[in-house]
Amino acid sequence: MRTDRTRRPARWYAHSRDRVLMIAVRVPDSLDHDQVRALSRLMVDDEFERMRRMPKPAADRFAVGRALIRRAVGSALRVPPSTVAWQLGPLGKPMLAGGAIHFTLSHCEGWVVSGMSNRASLGVDVEPIRGLPEAVMRRALLADELSRIEQHEESEREALFARTWVVKEACVKALGEGLARVRGVHVTEGSRGRWNGLRWEILQISDDVAAAVATKGAELRTALRVADVPALETDEAWTAAFGDLEGAFQARPSRPQRAGADDTEGDDPRPGASRVHPVRRIR
Ligand SMILES: CC(C)(COP(=O)(O)OP(=O)(O)OC[C@H]1O[C@@H](n2cnc3c(N)ncnc32)[C@H](O)[C@@H]1OP(=O)(O)O)[C@@H](O)C(=O)NCCC(=O)NCCS
């Protein structure tokens, strides 16, 4: 995979048939009421209720994440953002009914990051570089990963810990599994690598966070855009920032889900273990 941190307003995804499109959105400490209102207009009822039960910074990030997924996937599939519906795998991995587009989401203080592909299941993770408890990291890392990091200057270790962690979590999320599997992911040195049929790549989003994306199967090129919340607030702002993604993957219309029948790799939700978000009336 190769990362292009292009900032062109439109067609940043050019020739994206085999690409992973990543969008990272900076989230300020607190969104104002009008911003939350604009983002929540895209949500379905249960998302809105979930957001209302969250404390403020988490609620803002949740609203940004939902708006981002809905706008990006909606744009690629040529459907209104509020009608995008997905299912959850057994451990919570979101999957689009019909499998035309795979997507993934991660949030941490200050950032929401999503990724989309029409080719492969994918997972993303973003974490702050500072403040990850070292004791937790030590428990999560394998012996050779730890000793590799400990060869570096102390000032570099936090960032290396964080980078190793996000690769592990991105891989686990690409597989649709949970934190219990994180330690078992083996991370090699460098900014990209492979593990267990997955390819991973470090994303250069900002100096204060570590981020990585992992994809299942074929080598894909990664295009990354960084944006601010206002880009998600209206249809016009979205189009001005990202162009129209409808050609991004030469997306096929969604078709009925058949477990095990997806022509991309993996990702089929197990019957009975997933649910579909009801569509919420747009206010
Ligand atoms: C997936 C997981 C590692 C992410 O944790 P995190 O670092 O706190 O959260 P992130 O911000 O990086 O990612 C959250 C997003 O990942 C997605 N997600 C949730 N579970 C996922 C999974 N199993 N695989 C892939 N993606 C998942 C969702 O989109 C979620 O966003 P949302 O909360 O807005 O709906 C963690 O939620 C986990 O371990 N889940 C599995 C739960 C589990 O094992 N349950 C056991 C039940 S028997």
The ligand as an ORCA input file, in Angstrom:
! r2SCAN-3c Opt
* xyz 0 1
  C     -13.295     -3.210     18.096
  C     -12.654     -2.582     19.335
  C     -11.254     -3.179     19.494
  C     -12.586     -1.057     19.121
  O     -12.334     -0.414     20.324
  P     -11.940      1.136     20.565
  O     -10.482      1.364     20.380
  O     -12.490      1.465     21.889
  O     -12.773      1.978     19.545
  P     -12.457      2.659     18.131
  O     -12.828      4.074     18.277
  O     -11.117      2.364     17.585
  O     -13.510      1.930     17.194
  C     -14.883      1.981     17.472
  C     -15.613      1.628     16.199
  O     -15.165      0.358     15.718
  C     -16.254     -0.315     15.099
  N     -16.277     -1.636     15.714
  C     -16.858     -2.030     16.868
  N     -16.597     -3.341     17.078
  C     -15.855     -3.758     16.033
  C     -15.278     -5.017     15.691
  N     -15.409     -6.099     16.467
  N     -14.563     -5.105     14.550
  C     -14.400     -4.024     13.757
  N     -14.921     -2.788     14.024
  C     -15.640     -2.680     15.165
  C     -17.493      0.528     15.317
  O     -17.690      1.260     14.121
  C     -17.092      1.474     16.416
  O     -17.668      2.736     16.255
  P     -18.945      3.181     17.134
  O     -18.590      2.922     18.556
  O     -19.114      4.626     16.812
  O     -20.077      2.339     16.692
  C     -13.463     -2.914     20.622
  O     -14.694     -2.229     20.533
  C     -13.724     -4.405     20.781
  O     -12.885     -5.145     21.282
  N     -14.905     -4.857     20.360
  C     -15.276     -6.228     20.440
  C     -16.178     -6.432     21.666
  C     -16.036     -7.810     22.211
  O     -15.032     -8.473     22.121
  N     -17.117     -8.256     22.811
  C     -17.165     -9.542     23.380
  C     -18.581     -9.956     23.409
  S     -18.715    -11.678     23.678
*
